[in-house]
Amino acid sequence: MSEPAVGKPAAGKPASEPRRFGLDAIDAERAKLDAAKDAAKNEDKRSTARLVALTNLPWLIAFVAWLIWKYL
């Protein structure tokens, strides 16, 4: 069985554009992105909060050192 000519639909298939030229692929990718975003939002945020606390630790140490230097 040979392939149909370019631009002519195959027997039994509707005369529409191939999937790669349609918007169905874009909608499918958007759905995947939305699902990934929802999954990322539902992850445990504790590790992020601890990391942020660690970034503030040097400022806290410097502030305590300054208080000790200033008042002792």
DRENTORKOL-3810 file (N, C-alpha, C; in nm, 4 decimals):
REM DRENTORKOL-3810
@n.u->0.0840; n.v->-0.1178; n.w->0.0000; ca.u->0.0000; ca.v->0.0000; ca.w->0.0000; c.u->0.0887; c.v->0.1243; c.w->0.0000
@n.u->0.0670; n.v->0.2146; n.w->-0.0872; ca.u->0.1498; ca.v->0.3341; ca.w->-0.0982; c.u->0.0904; c.v->0.4481; c.w->-0.0171
@n.u->0.1746; n.v->0.5436; n.w->0.0159; ca.u->0.1334; ca.v->0.6611; ca.w->0.0918; c.u->0.0521; c.v->0.7535; c.w->0.0006
@n.u->-0.0455; n.v->0.8250; n.w->0.0558; ca.u->-0.1227; ca.v->0.9191; ca.w->-0.0262; c.u->-0.0353; c.v->1.0371; c.w->-0.0681
@n.u->-0.0719; n.v->1.1000; n.w->-0.1737; ca.u->0.0013; ca.v->1.2160; ca.w->-0.2243; c.u->-0.0108; c.v->1.3313; c.w->-0.1247
@n.u->0.0856; n.v->1.4202; n.w->-0.1273; ca.u->0.0864; ca.v->1.5344; ca.w->-0.0377; c.u->-0.0342; c.v->1.6223; c.w->-0.0675
@n.u->-0.1061; n.v->1.6613; n.w->0.0384; ca.u->-0.2208; ca.v->1.7498; ca.w->0.0212; c.u->-0.3513; c.v->1.6758; c.w->0.0035
@n.u->-0.3460; n.v->1.5455; n.w->-0.0193; ca.u->-0.4691; ca.v->1.4686; ca.w->-0.0345; c.u->-0.4876; c.v->1.3818; c.w->0.0891
@n.u->-0.6086; n.v->1.3799; n.w->0.1470; ca.u->-0.6302; ca.v->1.2989; ca.w->0.2663; c.u->-0.6315; c.v->1.1504; c.w->0.2324
@n.u->-0.5886; n.v->1.0689; n.w->0.3288; ca.u->-0.5910; ca.v->0.9241; ca.w->0.3095; c.u->-0.7342; c.v->0.8748; c.w->0.3163
@n.u->-0.7577; n.v->0.7583; n.w->0.2628; ca.u->-0.8926; ca.v->0.7012; ca.w->0.2634; c.u->-0.9356; c.v->0.6752; c.w->0.4065
@n.u->-1.0552; n.v->0.7189; n.w->0.4449; ca.u->-1.1078; ca.v->0.6970; ca.w->0.5783; c.u->-1.0703; c.v->0.8037; c.w->0.6787
@n.u->-0.9847; n.v->0.8961; n.w->0.6428; ca.u->-0.9444; ca.v->1.0033; ca.w->0.7336; c.u->-1.0116; c.v->1.1330; c.w->0.6914
@n.u->-1.0482; n.v->1.2163; n.w->0.7873; ca.u->-1.1102; ca.v->1.3442; ca.w->0.7503; c.u->-1.0099; c.v->1.4344; c.w->0.6784
@n.u->-1.0602; n.v->1.5225; n.w->0.5985; ca.u->-0.9751; ca.v->1.6134; ca.w->0.5216; c.u->-0.9384; c.v->1.7336; c.w->0.6073
@n.u->-0.8570; n.v->1.7126; n.w->0.7116; ca.u->-0.8119; ca.v->1.8214; ca.w->0.7982; c.u->-0.6603; c.v->1.8258; c.w->0.7970
@n.u->-0.6075; n.v->1.9305; n.w->0.8552; ca.u->-0.4630; ca.v->1.9447; ca.w->0.8605; c.u->-0.4025; c.v->1.8345; c.w->0.9459
@n.u->-0.2790; n.v->1.7995; n.w->0.9210; ca.u->-0.2126; ca.v->1.7036; ca.w->1.0092; c.u->-0.1996; c.v->1.7611; c.w->1.1492
@n.u->-0.1821; n.v->1.6761; n.w->1.2470; ca.u->-0.1763; ca.v->1.7190; ca.w->1.3859; c.u->-0.0639; c.v->1.8190; c.w->1.4100
@n.u->0.0470; n.v->1.8035; n.w->1.3419; ca.u->0.1603; ca.v->1.8930; ca.w->1.3660; c.u->0.1328; c.v->2.0360; c.w->1.3220
@n.u->0.0369; n.v->2.0566; n.w->1.2334; ca.u->0.0035; ca.v->2.1918; ca.w->1.1898; c.u->-0.1185; c.v->2.2478; c.w->1.2621
@n.u->-0.1855; n.v->2.1652; n.w->1.3387; ca.u->-0.3053; ca.v->2.2098; ca.w->1.4096; c.u->-0.2701; c.v->2.2680; c.w->1.5451
@n.u->-0.3712; n.v->2.3173; n.w->1.6139; ca.u->-0.3520; ca.v->2.3763; ca.w->1.7456; c.u->-0.3678; c.v->2.2736; c.w->1.8566
@n.u->-0.4016; n.v->2.1507; n.w->1.8224; ca.u->-0.4185; ca.v->2.0465; ca.w->1.9229; c.u->-0.2884; c.v->2.0211; c.w->1.9984
@n.u->-0.1777; n.v->2.0234; n.w->1.9298; ca.u->-0.0492; ca.v->1.9982; ca.w->1.9944; c.u->-0.0162; c.v->2.1099; c.w->2.0935
@n.u->-0.0495; n.v->2.2323; n.w->2.0588; ca.u->-0.0244; ca.v->2.3455; ca.w->2.1484; c.u->-0.1108; c.v->2.3328; c.w->2.2729
@n.u->-0.2379; n.v->2.2968; n.w->2.2547; ca.u->-0.3271; ca.v->2.2796; ca.w->2.3692; c.u->-0.2793; c.v->2.1664; c.w->2.4587
@n.u->-0.2299; n.v->2.0598; n.w->2.4006; ca.u->-0.1794; ca.v->1.9471; ca.w->2.4795; c.u->-0.0572; c.v->1.9890; c.w->2.5605
@n.u->0.0328; n.v->2.0666; n.w->2.5009; ca.u->0.1514; ca.v->2.1133; ca.w->2.5731; c.u->0.1137; c.v->2.2108; c.w->2.6843
@n.u->0.0160; n.v->2.2954; n.w->2.6593; ca.u->-0.0296; ca.v->2.3878; ca.w->2.7639; c.u->-0.0897; c.v->2.3100; c.w->2.8805
@n.u->-0.1634; n.v->2.2045; n.w->2.8505; ca.u->-0.2210; ca.v->2.1222; ca.w->2.9562; c.u->-0.1107; c.v->2.0558; c.w->3.0385
@n.u->-0.0044; n.v->2.0098; n.w->2.9721; ca.u->0.1084; ca.v->1.9502; ca.w->3.0441; c.u->0.1753; c.v->2.0537; c.w->3.1341
@n.u->0.1935; n.v->2.1753; n.w->3.0830; ca.u->0.2556; ca.v->2.2817; ca.w->3.1628; c.u->0.1700; c.v->2.3180; c.w->3.2838
@n.u->0.0388; n.v->2.3270; n.w->3.2629; ca.u->-0.0510; ca.v->2.3589; ca.w->3.3742; c.u->-0.0469; c.v->2.2499; c.w->3.4799
@n.u->-0.0425; n.v->2.1242; n.w->3.4369; ca.u->-0.0348; ca.v->2.0134; ca.w->3.5321; c.u->0.0967; c.v->2.0185; c.w->3.6095
@n.u->0.2056; n.v->2.0532; n.w->3.5430; ca.u->0.3355; ca.v->2.0624; ca.w->3.6105; c.u->0.3366; c.v->2.1785; c.w->3.7099
@n.u->0.2748; n.v->2.2906; n.w->3.6739; ca.u->0.2681; ca.v->2.4038; ca.w->3.7650; c.u->0.1866; c.v->2.3690; c.w->3.8889
@n.u->0.0734; n.v->2.2998; n.w->3.8697; ca.u->-0.0091; ca.v->2.2597; ca.w->3.9832; c.u->0.0670; c.v->2.1638; c.w->4.0741
@n.u->0.1415; n.v->2.0726; n.w->4.0158; ca.u->0.2195; ca.v->1.9772; ca.w->4.0955; c.u->0.3280; c.v->2.0499; c.w->4.1740
@n.u->0.3894; n.v->2.1511; n.w->4.1141; ca.u->0.4942; ca.v->2.2264; ca.w->4.1821; c.u->0.4376; c.v->2.3079; c.w->4.2978
@n.u->0.3164; n.v->2.3586; n.w->4.2826; ca.u->0.2544; ca.v->2.4367; ca.w->4.3893; c.u->0.2201; c.v->2.3489; c.w->4.5092
@n.u->0.1903; n.v->2.2235; n.w->4.4847; ca.u->0.1475; ca.v->2.1346; ca.w->4.5925; c.u->0.2638; c.v->2.0669; c.w->4.6652
@n.u->0.3854; n.v->2.0920; n.w->4.6239; ca.u->0.5004; ca.v->2.0332; ca.w->4.6912; c.u->0.5179; c.v->2.0943; c.w->4.8293
@n.u->0.5879; n.v->2.0215; n.w->4.9152; ca.u->0.6137; ca.v->2.0677; ca.w->5.0502; c.u->0.7072; c.v->2.1882; c.w->5.0445
@n.u->0.6694; n.v->2.2957; n.w->5.1079; ca.u->0.7469; ca.v->2.4199; ca.w->5.1031; c.u->0.8431; c.v->2.4334; c.w->5.2207
@n.u->0.8511; n.v->2.3346; n.w->5.3085; ca.u->0.9357; ca.v->2.3461; ca.w->5.4264; c.u->1.0825; c.v->2.3634; c.w->5.3918
@n.u->1.1304; n.v->2.2874; n.w->5.2960; ca.u->1.2726; ca.v->2.2963; ca.w->5.2630; c.u->1.3081; c.v->2.4348; c.w->5.2107
@n.u->1.2184; n.v->2.4968; n.w->5.1383; ca.u->1.2430; ca.v->2.6314; ca.w->5.0882; c.u->1.2477; c.v->2.7313; c.w->5.2031
@n.u->1.1580; n.v->2.7167; n.w->5.2985; ca.u->1.1552; ca.v->2.8082; ca.w->5.4123; c.u->1.2829; c.v->2.7945; c.w->5.4941
@n.u->1.3320; n.v->2.6728; n.w->5.5092; ca.u->1.4564; ca.v->2.6534; ca.w->5.5844; c.u->1.5750; c.v->2.7143; c.w->5.5112
@n.u->1.5741; n.v->2.7038; n.w->5.3806; ca.u->1.6827; ca.v->2.7625; ca.w->5.3023; c.u->1.6821; c.v->2.9145; c.w->5.3134
@n.u->1.5660; n.v->2.9738; n.w->5.3115; ca.u->1.5553; ca.v->3.1189; ca.w->5.3279; c.u->1.6035; c.v->3.1589; c.w->5.4667
@n.u->1.5700; n.v->3.0797; n.w->5.5676; ca.u->1.6173; ca.v->3.1095; ca.w->5.7028; c.u->1.7697; c.v->3.1032; c.w->5.7093
@n.u->1.8298; n.v->3.0102; n.w->5.6397; ca.u->1.9755; ca.v->3.0014; ca.w->5.6392; c.u->2.0393; c.v->3.1207; c.w->5.5696
@n.u->1.9737; n.v->3.1765; n.w->5.4707; ca.u->2.0305; ca.v->3.2941; ca.w->5.4041; c.u->2.0250; c.v->3.4164; c.w->5.4945
@n.u->1.9325; n.v->3.4185; n.w->5.5881; ca.u->1.9229; ca.v->3.5306; ca.w->5.6811; c.u->2.0147; c.v->3.5137; c.w->5.8018
@n.u->2.0704; n.v->3.3958; n.w->5.8210; ca.u->2.1542; ca.v->3.3689; ca.w->5.9371; c.u->2.2765; c.v->3.4605; c.w->5.9464
@n.u->2.3506; n.v->3.4883; n.w->5.8410; ca.u->2.4647; ca.v->3.5802; ca.w->5.8537; c.u->2.4244; c.v->3.7202; c.w->5.9001
@n.u->2.3089; n.v->3.7688; n.w->5.8539; ca.u->2.2626; ca.v->3.8993; ca.w->5.8988; c.u->2.2307; c.v->3.8975; c.w->6.0481
@n.u->2.1723; n.v->3.7882; n.w->6.0944; ca.u->2.1402; ca.v->3.7755; ca.w->6.2366; c.u->2.2675; c.v->3.7711; c.w->6.3205
@n.u->2.3661; n.v->3.6970; n.w->6.2760; ca.u->2.4932; ca.v->3.6893; ca.w->6.3478; c.u->2.5602; c.v->3.8265; c.w->6.3516
@n.u->2.5603; n.v->3.8969; n.w->6.2395; ca.u->2.6214; ca.v->4.0305; ca.w->6.2349; c.u->2.5479; c.v->4.1271; c.w->6.3265
@n.u->2.4153; n.v->4.1183; n.w->6.3318; ca.u->2.3374; ca.v->4.2072; ca.w->6.4181; c.u->2.3672; c.v->4.1803; c.w->6.5651
@n.u->2.3734; n.v->4.0537; n.w->6.6027; ca.u->2.4041; ca.v->4.0182; ca.w->6.7416; c.u->2.5454; c.v->4.0634; c.w->6.7767
@n.u->2.6405; n.v->4.0448; n.w->6.6860; ca.u->2.7772; ca.v->4.0896; ca.w->6.7113; c.u->2.7813; c.v->4.2410; c.w->6.7280
@n.u->2.7065; n.v->4.3138; n.w->6.6477; ca.u->2.7037; ca.v->4.4598; ca.w->6.6586; c.u->2.6424; c.v->4.5028; c.w->6.7927
@n.u->2.5352; n.v->4.4329; n.w->6.8360; ca.u->2.4745; ca.v->4.4648; ca.w->6.9653; c.u->2.5730; c.v->4.4422; c.w->7.0793
@n.u->2.6454; n.v->4.3319; n.w->7.0734; ca.u->2.7441; ca.v->4.3027; ca.w->7.1770; c.u->2.8540; c.v->4.4090; c.w->7.1771
@n.u->2.9019; n.v->4.4484; n.w->7.0600; ca.u->3.0077; ca.v->4.5486; ca.w->7.0507; c.u->2.9584; c.v->4.6848; c.w->7.0992
@n.u->2.8345; n.v->4.7172; n.w->7.0655; ca.u->2.7801; ca.v->4.8483; ca.w->7.0996; c.u->2.7538; c.v->4.8631; c.w->7.2491
@n.u->2.6975; n.v->4.7610; n.w->7.3126; ca.u->2.6520; ca.v->4.7750; ca.w->7.4505; c.u->2.7398; c.v->4.7058; c.w->7.5540
@n.u->2.8452; n.v->4.6377; n.w->7.5122; ca.u->2.9357; ca.v->4.5791; ca.w->7.6122; c.u->3.0730; c.v->4.6356; c.w->7.6063
END
